Amino acid sequence: MIEWLKVCHIVSVISWMVGMFYLPRLMVYHSDKEPGSDASETFKVMERRLLKVIMTPAMMASWFFGLLLAWQNDFWLEGWFVSKLFLALLLGAQHGFCVIWVREFAADERKHKARFYRLANEIPTVLMIMIIILVEIQPF
């Protein structure tokens, strides 16, 4: 049973991370397009679908399977797990910012330049690396 929970957690995390890497990259390109243009409208559809069809369900599955694994293995007082949980919360906050940015683009608002989204694109990478180190090395 635990092995299948791990598989489900890993698959859902990979799916979520793919979206977390790709959505800000779409926004880099979208930010340079004229509001109302065909390209801008296409980016809106891509961003909305990526967020609603892939990222959000994958995030929810990641949390569900991850918390179920923690409960099954009684990880709650392990230092590495508490740290991982904190970083996963930061990743969830980044997801929340993505939701806000998708809404801004949908309303044809351009609050940030392409550079902002390029930098935002790096946050999930750093968090993911730190989480993997915590899970695999369990330094404390």
N, CA, C and O atoms as a GROMACS GRO file, in nm:
protein
  560
    1MET      N    1   0.082  -0.120   0.000
    1MET     CA    2   0.000   0.000   0.000
    1MET      C    3   0.087   0.126   0.000
    1MET      O    4   0.060   0.221  -0.075
    2ILE      N    5   0.190   0.128   0.083
    2ILE     CA    6   0.276   0.246   0.093
    2ILE      C    7   0.343   0.274  -0.042
    2ILE      O    8   0.356   0.389  -0.082
    3GLU      N    9   0.385   0.168  -0.110
    3GLU     CA   10   0.452   0.187  -0.239
    3GLU      C   11   0.360   0.257  -0.339
    3GLU      O   12   0.405   0.343  -0.414
    4TRP      N   13   0.232   0.219  -0.341
    4TRP     CA   14   0.137   0.281  -0.433
    4TRP      C   15   0.110   0.427  -0.395
    4TRP      O   16   0.090   0.511  -0.482
    5LEU      N   17   0.108   0.455  -0.266
    5LEU     CA   18   0.093   0.594  -0.222
    5LEU      C   19   0.212   0.678  -0.269
    5LEU      O   20   0.196   0.791  -0.314
    6LYS      N   21   0.331   0.620  -0.259
    6LYS     CA   22   0.451   0.690  -0.306
    6LYS      C   23   0.444   0.717  -0.455
    6LYS      O   24   0.475   0.826  -0.501
    7VAL      N   25   0.402   0.616  -0.531
    7VAL     CA   26   0.388   0.632  -0.676
    7VAL      C   27   0.289   0.744  -0.708
    7VAL      O   28   0.317   0.831  -0.790
    8CYS      N   29   0.175   0.742  -0.643
    8CYS     CA   30   0.074   0.845  -0.668
    8CYS      C   31   0.126   0.984  -0.629
    8CYS      O   32   0.101   1.082  -0.700
    9HIS      N   33   0.198   0.991  -0.518
    9HIS     CA   34   0.254   1.119  -0.475
    9HIS      C   35   0.358   1.170  -0.575
    9HIS      O   36   0.357   1.287  -0.613
   10ILE      N   37   0.446   1.083  -0.617
   10ILE     CA   38   0.552   1.123  -0.711
   10ILE      C   39   0.491   1.167  -0.845
   10ILE      O   40   0.532   1.269  -0.900
   11VAL      N   41   0.396   1.091  -0.897
   11VAL     CA   42   0.333   1.127  -1.025
   11VAL      C   43   0.262   1.262  -1.014
   11VAL      O   44   0.272   1.346  -1.103
   12SER      N   45   0.190   1.283  -0.905
   12SER     CA   46   0.118   1.410  -0.890
   12SER      C   47   0.214   1.526  -0.870
   12SER      O   48   0.190   1.636  -0.921
   13VAL      N   49   0.323   1.506  -0.796
   13VAL     CA   50   0.422   1.612  -0.778
   13VAL      C   51   0.489   1.646  -0.911
   13VAL      O   52   0.507   1.764  -0.943
   14ILE      N   53   0.525   1.545  -0.988
   14ILE     CA   54   0.586   1.572  -1.119
   14ILE      C   55   0.489   1.652  -1.207
   14ILE      O   56   0.530   1.748  -1.272
   15SER      N   57   0.364   1.614  -1.208
   15SER     CA   58   0.264   1.685  -1.288
   15SER      C   59   0.250   1.830  -1.243
   15SER      O   60   0.240   1.922  -1.324
   16TRP      N   61   0.248   1.850  -1.112
   16TRP     CA   62   0.237   1.985  -1.058
   16TRP      C   63   0.360   2.068  -1.094
   16TRP      O   64   0.348   2.184  -1.134
   17MET      N   65   0.478   2.009  -1.079
   17MET     CA   66   0.601   2.082  -1.106
   17MET      C   67   0.614   2.118  -1.254
   17MET      O   68   0.665   2.225  -1.287
   18VAL      N   69   0.570   2.032  -1.342
   18VAL     CA   70   0.573   2.064  -1.485
   18VAL      C   71   0.496   2.194  -1.509
   18VAL      O   72   0.544   2.283  -1.580
   19GLY      N   73   0.378   2.204  -1.451
   19GLY     CA   74   0.300   2.326  -1.464
   19GLY      C   75   0.365   2.446  -1.398
   19GLY      O   76   0.360   2.557  -1.450
   20MET      N   77   0.426   2.423  -1.282
   20MET     CA   78   0.492   2.533  -1.210
   20MET      C   79   0.613   2.586  -1.288
   20MET      O   80   0.649   2.703  -1.276
   21PHE      N   81   0.674   2.499  -1.368
   21PHE     CA   82   0.787   2.544  -1.452
   21PHE      C   83   0.736   2.612  -1.579
   21PHE      O   84   0.793   2.711  -1.624
   22TYR      N   85   0.628   2.560  -1.636
   22TYR     CA   86   0.583   2.605  -1.767
   22TYR      C   87   0.498   2.731  -1.762
   22TYR      O   88   0.511   2.817  -1.849
   23LEU      N   89   0.411   2.744  -1.663
   23LEU     CA   90   0.319   2.858  -1.660
   23LEU      C   91   0.392   2.993  -1.655
   23LEU      O   92   0.358   3.081  -1.734
   24PRO      N   93   0.489   3.013  -1.566
   24PRO     CA   94   0.560   3.142  -1.570
   24PRO      C   95   0.633   3.166  -1.702
   24PRO      O   96   0.647   3.280  -1.745
   25ARG      N   97   0.679   3.059  -1.766
   25ARG     CA   98   0.745   3.074  -1.897
   25ARG      C   99   0.645   3.123  -2.000
   25ARG      O  100   0.678   3.208  -2.082
   26LEU      N  101   0.522   3.070  -1.998
   26LEU     CA  102   0.418   3.121  -2.086
   26LEU      C  103   0.394   3.270  -2.060
   26LEU      O  104   0.374   3.348  -2.153
   27MET      N  105   0.397   3.307  -1.934
   27MET     CA  106   0.373   3.447  -1.897
   27MET      C  107   0.485   3.539  -1.944
   27MET      O  108   0.461   3.656  -1.973
   28VAL      N  109   0.607   3.486  -1.952
   28VAL     CA  110   0.718   3.565  -2.008
   28VAL      C  111   0.683   3.608  -2.149
   28VAL      O  112   0.698   3.725  -2.185
   29TYR      N  113   0.637   3.513  -2.230
   29TYR     CA  114   0.603   3.542  -2.368
   29TYR      C  115   0.474   3.624  -2.379
   29TYR      O  116   0.462   3.712  -2.464
   30HIS      N  117   0.379   3.594  -2.293
   30HIS     CA  118   0.249   3.663  -2.296
   30HIS      C  119   0.266   3.811  -2.261
   30HIS      O  120   0.197   3.896  -2.318
   31SER      N  121   0.355   3.842  -2.170
   31SER     CA  122   0.369   3.980  -2.124
   31SER      C  123   0.412   4.075  -2.235
   31SER      O  124   0.390   4.196  -2.225
   32ASP      N  125   0.472   4.022  -2.339
   32ASP     CA  126   0.517   4.105  -2.451
   32ASP      C  127   0.411   4.120  -2.561
   32ASP      O  128   0.432   4.195  -2.657
   33LYS      N  129   0.300   4.052  -2.547
   33LYS     CA  130   0.195   4.057  -2.650
   33LYS      C  131   0.094   4.169  -2.621
   33LYS      O  132   0.064   4.199  -2.505
   34GLU      N  133   0.046   4.227  -2.725
   34GLU     CA  134  -0.054   4.334  -2.714
   34GLU      C  135  -0.185   4.278  -2.661
   34GLU      O  136  -0.236   4.180  -2.714
   35PRO      N  137  -0.242   4.339  -2.554
   35PRO     CA  138  -0.372   4.292  -2.504
   35PRO      C  139  -0.476   4.288  -2.616
   35PRO      O  140  -0.487   4.382  -2.695
   36GLY      N  141  -0.552   4.180  -2.621
   36GLY     CA  142  -0.656   4.166  -2.722
   36GLY      C  143  -0.608   4.104  -2.852
   36GLY      O  144  -0.690   4.067  -2.936
   37SER      N  145  -0.477   4.093  -2.871
   37SER     CA  146  -0.425   4.033  -2.994
   37SER      C  147  -0.456   3.884  -2.997
   37SER      O  148  -0.487   3.824  -2.894
   38ASP      N  149  -0.447   3.824  -3.116
   38ASP     CA  150  -0.471   3.680  -3.128
   38ASP      C  151  -0.373   3.601  -3.041
   38ASP      O  152  -0.412   3.505  -2.975
   39ALA      N  153  -0.248   3.643  -3.041
   39ALA     CA  154  -0.147   3.573  -2.959
   39ALA      C  155  -0.182   3.583  -2.811
   39ALA      O  156  -0.174   3.483  -2.739
   40SER      N  157  -0.221   3.700  -2.766
   40SER     CA  158  -0.257   3.719  -2.625
   40SER      C  159  -0.376   3.631  -2.588
   40SER      O  160  -0.377   3.571  -2.480
   41GLU      N  161  -0.474   3.625  -2.674
   41GLU     CA  162  -0.592   3.542  -2.647
   41GLU      C  163  -0.555   3.393  -2.642
   41GLU      O  164  -0.610   3.318  -2.561
   42THR      N  165  -0.464   3.352  -2.727
   42THR     CA  166  -0.418   3.212  -2.726
   42THR      C  167  -0.346   3.182  -2.596
   42THR      O  168  -0.367   3.077  -2.535
   43PHE      N  169  -0.259   3.274  -2.552
   43PHE     CA  170  -0.188   3.254  -2.425
   43PHE      C  171  -0.286   3.246  -2.308
   43PHE      O  172  -0.265   3.167  -2.216
   44LYS      N  173  -0.392   3.325  -2.311
   44LYS     CA  174  -0.492   3.320  -2.204
   44LYS      C  175  -0.552   3.180  -2.192
   44LYS      O  176  -0.567   3.126  -2.082
   45VAL      N  177  -0.587   3.122  -2.307
   45VAL     CA  178  -0.646   2.988  -2.307
   45VAL      C  179  -0.545   2.886  -2.255
   45VAL      O  180  -0.578   2.802  -2.172
   46MET      N  181  -0.422   2.894  -2.302
   46MET     CA  182  -0.317   2.801  -2.258
   46MET      C  183  -0.294   2.811  -2.108
   46MET      O  184  -0.285   2.710  -2.039
   47GLU      N  185  -0.284   2.933  -2.058
   47GLU     CA  186  -0.257   2.953  -1.915
   47GLU      C  187  -0.372   2.903  -1.829
   47GLU      O  188  -0.350   2.835  -1.729
   48ARG      N  189  -0.493   2.936  -1.869
   48ARG     CA  190  -0.611   2.893  -1.793
   48ARG      C  191  -0.621   2.741  -1.789
   48ARG      O  192  -0.645   2.683  -1.683
   49ARG      N  193  -0.604   2.678  -1.903
   49ARG     CA  194  -0.616   2.531  -1.908
   49ARG      C  195  -0.505   2.462  -1.830
   49ARG      O  196  -0.529   2.365  -1.759
   50LEU      N  197  -0.383   2.513  -1.843
   50LEU     CA  198  -0.271   2.455  -1.768
   50LEU      C  199  -0.298   2.464  -1.619
   50LEU      O  200  -0.276   2.367  -1.546
   51LEU      N  201  -0.345   2.578  -1.574
   51LEU     CA  202  -0.371   2.598  -1.432
   51LEU      C  203  -0.487   2.511  -1.383
   51LEU      O  204  -0.475   2.444  -1.280
   52LYS      N  205  -0.598   2.512  -1.455
   52LYS     CA  206  -0.720   2.446  -1.406
   52LYS      C  207  -0.725   2.297  -1.434
   52LYS      O  208  -0.783   2.221  -1.356
   53VAL      N  209  -0.666   2.254  -1.544
   53VAL     CA  210  -0.677   2.113  -1.583
   53VAL      C  211  -0.560   2.029  -1.532
   53VAL      O  212  -0.577   1.911  -1.502
   54ILE      N  213  -0.442   2.090  -1.521
   54ILE     CA  214  -0.324   2.013  -1.480
   54ILE      C  215  -0.274   2.055  -1.342
   54ILE      O  216  -0.267   1.973  -1.250
   55MET      N  217  -0.239   2.182  -1.328
   55MET     CA  218  -0.168   2.225  -1.207
   55MET      C  219  -0.250   2.212  -1.079
   55MET      O  220  -0.203   2.153  -0.981
   56THR      N  221  -0.370   2.265  -1.078
   56THR     CA  222  -0.448   2.263  -0.954
   56THR      C  223  -0.488   2.122  -0.912
   56THR      O  224  -0.473   2.088  -0.795
   57PRO      N  225  -0.538   2.038  -1.003
   57PRO     CA  226  -0.566   1.900  -0.961
   57PRO      C  227  -0.439   1.826  -0.916
   57PRO      O  228  -0.443   1.748  -0.820
   58ALA      N  229  -0.327   1.850  -0.983
   58ALA     CA  230  -0.202   1.785  -0.944
   58ALA      C  231  -0.155   1.834  -0.808
   58ALA      O  232  -0.104   1.755  -0.728
   59MET      N  233  -0.172   1.963  -0.780
   59MET     CA  234  -0.136   2.016  -0.649
   59MET      C  235  -0.221   1.950  -0.540
   59MET      O  236  -0.169   1.908  -0.437
   60MET      N  237  -0.350   1.942  -0.564
   60MET     CA  238  -0.440   1.882  -0.464
   60MET      C  239  -0.404   1.735  -0.441
   60MET      O  240  -0.405   1.687  -0.327
   61ALA      N  241  -0.374   1.663  -0.549
   61ALA     CA  242  -0.335   1.523  -0.535
   61ALA      C  243  -0.201   1.511  -0.462
   61ALA      O  244  -0.182   1.420  -0.381
   62SER      N  245  -0.109   1.601  -0.490
   62SER     CA  246   0.021   1.600  -0.422
   62SER      C  247   0.003   1.615  -0.271
   62SER      O  248   0.062   1.541  -0.193
   63TRP      N  249  -0.078   1.711  -0.233
   63TRP     CA  250  -0.103   1.732  -0.090
   63TRP      C  251  -0.175   1.612  -0.029
   63TRP      O  252  -0.139   1.568   0.080
   64PHE      N  253  -0.275   1.560  -0.098
   64PHE     CA  254  -0.350   1.446  -0.045
   64PHE      C  255  -0.259   1.326  -0.022
   64PHE      O  256  -0.255   1.270   0.088
   65PHE      N  257  -0.187   1.286  -0.126
   65PHE     CA  258  -0.102   1.167  -0.113
   65PHE      C  259   0.016   1.192  -0.020
   65PHE      O  260   0.059   1.102   0.052
   66GLY      N  261   0.070   1.313  -0.022
   66GLY     CA  262   0.182   1.345   0.067
   66GLY      C  263   0.142   1.341   0.213
   66GLY      O  264   0.214   1.284   0.295
   67LEU      N  265   0.029   1.400   0.246
   67LEU     CA  266  -0.017   1.398   0.385
   67LEU      C  267  -0.057   1.258   0.428
   67LEU      O  268  -0.038   1.220   0.544
   68LEU      N  269  -0.114   1.180   0.336
   68LEU     CA  270  -0.148   1.042   0.367
   68LEU      C  271  -0.021   0.960   0.396
   68LEU      O  272  -0.018   0.879   0.488
   69LEU      N  273   0.082   0.983   0.316
   69LEU     CA  274   0.210   0.916   0.341
   69LEU      C  275   0.268   0.956   0.476
   69LEU      O  276   0.319   0.872   0.550
   70ALA      N  277   0.261   1.085   0.508
   70ALA     CA  278   0.313   1.133   0.637
   70ALA      C  279   0.237   1.068   0.752
   70ALA      O  280   0.296   1.029   0.853
   71TRP      N  281   0.107   1.057   0.736
   71TRP     CA  282   0.026   0.995   0.840
   71TRP      C  283   0.058   0.845   0.853
   71TRP      O  284   0.072   0.793   0.963
   72GLN      N  285   0.070   0.777   0.739
   72GLN     CA  286   0.101   0.634   0.740
   72GLN      C  287   0.237   0.604   0.803
   72GLN      O  288   0.255   0.501   0.868
   73ASN      N  289   0.332   0.694   0.783
   73ASN     CA  290   0.469   0.671   0.830
   73ASN      C  291   0.503   0.750   0.956
   73ASN      O  292   0.615   0.741   1.007
   74ASP      N  293   0.407   0.826   1.007
   74ASP     CA  294   0.427   0.903   1.130
   74ASP      C  295   0.549   0.995   1.122
   74ASP      O  296   0.636   0.994   1.210
   75PHE      N  297   0.553   1.074   1.014
   75PHE     CA  298   0.666   1.166   0.991
   75PHE      C  299   0.654   1.299   1.065
   75PHE      O  300   0.747   1.379   1.061
   76TRP      N  301   0.545   1.325   1.130
   76TRP     CA  302   0.510   1.458   1.180
   76TRP      C  303   0.617   1.523   1.267
   76TRP      O  304   0.629   1.646   1.266
   77LEU      N  305   0.693   1.446   1.341
   77LEU     CA  306   0.794   1.505   1.431
   77LEU      C  307   0.935   1.496   1.376
   77LEU      O  308   1.030   1.535   1.445
   78GLU      N  309   0.949   1.447   1.255
   78GLU     CA  310   1.081   1.438   1.192
   78GLU      C  311   1.120   1.577   1.142
   78GLU      O  312   1.041   1.644   1.075
   79GLY      N  313   1.243   1.621   1.174
   79GLY     CA  314   1.289   1.753   1.133
   79GLY      C  315   1.287   1.774   0.983
   79GLY      O  316   1.246   1.880   0.935
   80TRP      N  317   1.332   1.673   0.908
   80TRP     CA  318   1.334   1.686   0.762
   80TRP      C  319   1.194   1.703   0.707
   80TRP      O  320   1.172   1.779   0.612
   81PHE      N  321   1.096   1.632   0.769
   81PHE     CA  322   0.959   1.640   0.718
   81PHE      C  323   0.897   1.776   0.748
   81PHE      O  324   0.829   1.833   0.663
   82VAL      N  325   0.920   1.828   0.868
   82VAL     CA  326   0.866   1.960   0.902
   82VAL      C  327   0.923   2.065   0.806
   82VAL      O  328   0.851   2.155   0.762
   83SER      N  329   1.052   2.053   0.775
   83SER     CA  330   1.115   2.146   0.680
   83SER      C  331   1.056   2.129   0.541
   83SER      O  332   1.029   2.227   0.472
   84LYS      N  333   1.037   2.004   0.500
   84LYS     CA  334   0.977   1.977   0.369
   84LYS      C  335   0.836   2.034   0.362
   84LYS      O  336   0.797   2.093   0.261
   85LEU      N  337   0.761   2.016   0.468
   85LEU     CA  338   0.625   2.067   0.472
   85LEU      C  339   0.624   2.220   0.458
   85LEU      O  340   0.540   2.274   0.386
   86PHE      N  341   0.716   2.288   0.524
   86PHE     CA  342   0.726   2.433   0.512
   86PHE      C  343   0.757   2.473   0.368
   86PHE      O  344   0.694   2.565   0.314
   87LEU      N  345   0.852   2.404   0.304
   87LEU     CA  346   0.886   2.435   0.165
   87LEU      C  347   0.769   2.404   0.071
   87LEU      O  348   0.746   2.477  -0.026
   88ALA      N  349   0.696   2.297   0.100
   88ALA     CA  350   0.578   2.264   0.019
   88ALA      C  351   0.471   2.373   0.034
   88ALA      O  352   0.400   2.404  -0.062
   89LEU      N  353   0.459   2.430   0.154
   89LEU     CA  354   0.366   2.542   0.173
   89LEU      C  355   0.410   2.663   0.090
   89LEU      O  356   0.326   2.732   0.033
   90LEU      N  357   0.540   2.688   0.083
   90LEU     CA  358   0.591   2.796  -0.002
   90LEU      C  359   0.560   2.770  -0.149
   90LEU      O  360   0.525   2.861  -0.223
   91LEU      N  361   0.573   2.643  -0.189
   91LEU     CA  362   0.539   2.606  -0.326
   91LEU      C  363   0.389   2.628  -0.351
   91LEU      O  364   0.350   2.672  -0.459
   92GLY      N  365   0.308   2.597  -0.252
   92GLY     CA  366   0.164   2.623  -0.263
   92GLY      C  367   0.135   2.772  -0.273
   92GLY      O  368   0.044   2.813  -0.346
   93ALA      N  369   0.211   2.854  -0.200
   93ALA     CA  370   0.195   2.999  -0.209
   93ALA      C  371   0.232   3.047  -0.350
   93ALA      O  372   0.165   3.134  -0.405
   94GLN      N  373   0.338   2.990  -0.406
   94GLN     CA  374   0.378   3.025  -0.543
   94GLN      C  375   0.265   2.989  -0.640
   94GLN      O  376   0.238   3.063  -0.735
   95HIS      N  377   0.202   2.877  -0.617
   95HIS     CA  378   0.086   2.836  -0.698
   95HIS      C  379  -0.024   2.942  -0.688
   95HIS      O  380  -0.086   2.979  -0.788
   96GLY      N  381  -0.046   2.990  -0.566
   96GLY     CA  382  -0.146   3.095  -0.547
   96GLY      C  383  -0.113   3.222  -0.624
   96GLY      O  384  -0.202   3.285  -0.681
   97PHE      N  385   0.015   3.258  -0.628
   97PHE     CA  386   0.056   3.374  -0.708
   97PHE      C  387   0.030   3.348  -0.856
   97PHE      O  388  -0.010   3.439  -0.929
   98CYS      N  389   0.053   3.225  -0.901
   98CYS     CA  390   0.024   3.191  -1.040
   98CYS      C  391  -0.124   3.212  -1.072
   98CYS      O  392  -0.158   3.261  -1.180
   99VAL      N  393  -0.211   3.175  -0.978
   99VAL     CA  394  -0.354   3.196  -0.997
   99VAL      C  395  -0.383   3.345  -1.016
   99VAL      O  396  -0.459   3.384  -1.104
  100ILE      N  397  -0.322   3.427  -0.932
  100ILE     CA  398  -0.342   3.573  -0.942
  100ILE      C  399  -0.293   3.624  -1.077
  100ILE      O  400  -0.361   3.702  -1.143
  101TRP      N  401  -0.175   3.579  -1.119
  101TRP     CA  402  -0.119   3.626  -1.246
  101TRP      C  403  -0.204   3.584  -1.365
  101TRP      O  404  -0.221   3.662  -1.460
  102VAL      N  405  -0.257   3.462  -1.362
  102VAL     CA  406  -0.345   3.417  -1.470
  102VAL      C  407  -0.469   3.506  -1.476
  102VAL      O  408  -0.514   3.542  -1.585
  103ARG      N  409  -0.523   3.540  -1.361
  103ARG     CA  410  -0.641   3.629  -1.359
  103ARG      C  411  -0.606   3.767  -1.414
  103ARG      O  412  -0.686   3.827  -1.486
  104GLU      N  413  -0.488   3.818  -1.379
  104GLU     CA  414  -0.447   3.948  -1.431
  104GLU      C  415  -0.437   3.946  -1.584
  104GLU      O  416  -0.487   4.036  -1.650
  105PHE      N  417  -0.372   3.843  -1.638
  105PHE     CA  418  -0.362   3.833  -1.784
  105PHE      C  419  -0.500   3.817  -1.847
  105PHE      O  420  -0.527   3.874  -1.954
  106ALA      N  421  -0.589   3.740  -1.783
  106ALA     CA  422  -0.724   3.721  -1.836
  106ALA      C  423  -0.799   3.854  -1.844
  106ALA      O  424  -0.884   3.872  -1.931
  107ALA      N  425  -0.767   3.947  -1.753
  107ALA     CA  426  -0.830   4.079  -1.752
  107ALA      C  427  -0.751   4.180  -1.835
  107ALA      O  428  -0.777   4.300  -1.830
  108ASP      N  429  -0.653   4.131  -1.911
  108ASP     CA  430  -0.566   4.216  -1.994
  108ASP      C  431  -0.486   4.317  -1.914
  108ASP      O  432  -0.453   4.425  -1.963
  109GLU      N  433  -0.456   4.282  -1.790
  109GLU     CA  434  -0.369   4.366  -1.707
  109GLU      C  435  -0.224   4.320  -1.726
  109GLU      O  436  -0.196   4.200  -1.731
  110ARG      N  437  -0.135   4.415  -1.735
  110ARG     CA  438   0.008   4.384  -1.748
  110ARG      C  439   0.080   4.451  -1.632
  110ARG      O  440   0.139   4.558  -1.649
  111LYS      N  441   0.076   4.389  -1.516
  111LYS     CA  442   0.134   4.450  -1.396
  111LYS      C  443   0.285   4.427  -1.385
  111LYS      O  444   0.354   4.497  -1.311
  112HIS      N  445   0.336   4.328  -1.460
  112HIS     CA  446   0.478   4.293  -1.449
  112HIS      C  447   0.539   4.279  -1.588
  112HIS      O  448   0.470   4.249  -1.685
  113LYS      N  449   0.668   4.299  -1.594
  113LYS     CA  450   0.744   4.281  -1.717
  113LYS      C  451   0.788   4.135  -1.728
  113LYS      O  452   0.776   4.058  -1.633
  114ALA      N  453   0.838   4.099  -1.844
  114ALA     CA  454   0.882   3.962  -1.870
  114ALA      C  455   0.988   3.917  -1.769
  114ALA      O  456   0.989   3.801  -1.726
  115ARG      N  457   1.077   4.008  -1.731
  115ARG     CA  458   1.184   3.973  -1.635
  115ARG      C  459   1.127   3.922  -1.502
  115ARG      O  460   1.182   3.829  -1.443
  116PHE      N  461   1.018   3.981  -1.457
  116PHE     CA  462   0.953   3.938  -1.333
  116PHE      C  463   0.914   3.790  -1.342
  116PHE      O  464   0.940   3.712  -1.249
  117TYR      N  465   0.853   3.751  -1.454
  117TYR     CA  466   0.809   3.612  -1.470
  117TYR      C  467   0.928   3.518  -1.488
  117TYR      O  468   0.921   3.401  -1.449
  118ARG      N  469   1.036   3.568  -1.548
  118ARG     CA  470   1.158   3.487  -1.558
  118ARG      C  471   1.211   3.454  -1.419
  118ARG      O  472   1.251   3.341  -1.392
  119LEU      N  473   1.212   3.552  -1.332
  119LEU     CA  474   1.258   3.530  -1.195
  119LEU      C  475   1.160   3.440  -1.119
  119LEU      O  476   1.202   3.352  -1.045
  120ALA      N  477   1.031   3.463  -1.139
  120ALA     CA  478   0.929   3.379  -1.074
  120ALA      C  479   0.942   3.234  -1.118
  120ALA      O  480   0.907   3.143  -1.043
  121ASN      N  481   0.991   3.213  -1.238
  121ASN     CA  482   1.009   3.079  -1.293
  121ASN      C  483   1.116   3.000  -1.218
  121ASN      O  484   1.116   2.878  -1.223
  122GLU      N  485   1.206   3.069  -1.150
  122GLU     CA  486   1.315   3.002  -1.079
  122GLU      C  487   1.274   2.954  -0.940
  122GLU      O  488   1.335   2.861  -0.887
  123ILE      N  489   1.174   3.015  -0.881
  123ILE     CA  490   1.134   2.981  -0.744
  123ILE      C  491   1.096   2.834  -0.729
  123ILE      O  492   1.145   2.769  -0.637
  124PRO      N  493   1.009   2.779  -0.816
  124PRO     CA  494   0.976   2.637  -0.800
  124PRO      C  495   1.096   2.545  -0.815
  124PRO      O  496   1.102   2.440  -0.750
  125THR      N  497   1.191   2.583  -0.897
  125THR     CA  498   1.311   2.500  -0.916
  125THR      C  499   1.390   2.491  -0.786
  125THR      O  500   1.430   2.383  -0.744
  126VAL      N  501   1.413   2.605  -0.725
  126VAL     CA  502   1.490   2.609  -0.600
  126VAL      C  503   1.417   2.531  -0.490
  126VAL      O  504   1.478   2.452  -0.418
  127LEU      N  505   1.287   2.553  -0.478
  127LEU     CA  506   1.209   2.482  -0.376
  127LEU      C  507   1.211   2.331  -0.401
  127LEU      O  508   1.224   2.253  -0.307
  128MET      N  509   1.197   2.291  -0.527
  128MET     CA  510   1.197   2.149  -0.560
  128MET      C  511   1.330   2.083  -0.522
  128MET      O  512   1.331   1.975  -0.464
  129ILE      N  513   1.440   2.149  -0.554
  129ILE     CA  514   1.572   2.094  -0.521
  129ILE      C  515   1.586   2.077  -0.371
  129ILE      O  516   1.633   1.973  -0.323
  130MET      N  517   1.546   2.178  -0.297
  130MET     CA  518   1.557   2.171  -0.150
  130MET      C  519   1.469   2.059  -0.094
  130MET      O  520   1.510   1.989  -0.002
  131ILE      N  521   1.349   2.042  -0.149
  131ILE     CA  522   1.259   1.937  -0.103
  131ILE      C  523   1.318   1.799  -0.132
  131ILE      O  524   1.314   1.711  -0.047
  132ILE      N  525   1.372   1.781  -0.251
  132ILE     CA  526   1.431   1.651  -0.285
  132ILE      C  527   1.548   1.618  -0.192
  132ILE      O  528   1.561   1.505  -0.147
  133ILE      N  529   1.631   1.717  -0.165
  133ILE     CA  530   1.743   1.695  -0.071
  133ILE      C  531   1.691   1.653   0.066
  133ILE      O  532   1.743   1.559   0.127
  134LEU      N  533   1.589   1.722   0.114
  134LEU     CA  534   1.533   1.687   0.246
  134LEU      C  535   1.478   1.545   0.249
  134LEU      O  536   1.500   1.471   0.345
  135VAL      N  537   1.407   1.506   0.144
  135VAL     CA  538   1.344   1.374   0.141
  135VAL      C  539   1.449   1.264   0.126
  135VAL      O  540   1.442   1.162   0.194
  136GLU      N  541   1.545   1.284   0.039
  136GLU     CA  542   1.642   1.178   0.011
  136GLU      C  543   1.757   1.170   0.112
  136GLU      O  544   1.800   1.060   0.148
  137ILE      N  545   1.805   1.284   0.158
  137ILE     CA  546   1.918   1.285   0.252
  137ILE      C  547   1.871   1.281   0.397
  137ILE      O  548   1.939   1.226   0.483
  138GLN      N  549   1.755   1.337   0.424
  138GLN     CA  550   1.700   1.349   0.559
  138GLN      C  551   1.808   1.395   0.656
  138GLN      O  552   1.846   1.320   0.747
  139PRO      N  553   1.860   1.518   0.637
  139PRO     CA  554   1.974   1.563   0.716
  139PRO      C  555   1.946   1.584   0.864
  139PRO      O  556   2.040   1.591   0.943
  140PHE      N  557   1.822   1.593   0.903
  140PHE     CA  558   1.789   1.607   1.046
  140PHE      C  559   1.650   1.556   1.072
  140PHE      O  560   1.602   1.559   1.185
   0.00000   0.00000   0.00000
